[in-house]
């Protein structure tokens, strides 16, 4: 999985069909979509997920009423078991994406998390030696805890797409 897509609970099948249709329009023939173990979440494997998110941003701006079921799109760099050791190891691997002089913020979404939010933040912040900027960071260290496993990424704020917010601002 290299992309998480959220929808309203119960709309996963419609969001999946909508995603497939748009991906085919973009020329993506090889993709794998699976419903996660939590309502409202699709796990997707697609070629160049960040490029696709950029395409979706432009698509929604030009055709805001064509996207009904997809709510958010979040790139995924690495997936690990939800243990502090594995999260720390993964954070160490992807932290270099936050370059010298860049600022960052940690965003955590917890679903059935066996560890506390504070433990997660302390673990990740312990391996990222960069300045924190909560309001307008250069990079977002995104953590999606989904019970037994956790999807993590380091992304520019514009690489995490909220279709709802984008529609409101258009």
Secondary structure, 3 states (H helix, E strand, C coil): CCEEEECCCCCHHHHHHHHHHHHHHHCCCCEEEEECCCCCEEEEEECCHHHHHHHHHHHHHHCCCCCCCCCEEEECCEEEECCHHHHHHHHHHHHHHCCCCCEEEEEEEEECCCCCHHHHHHHHHCCCCCEECCCCCCEEEEEEEECCEEEEEEECHHHEEEHHHHHHHC
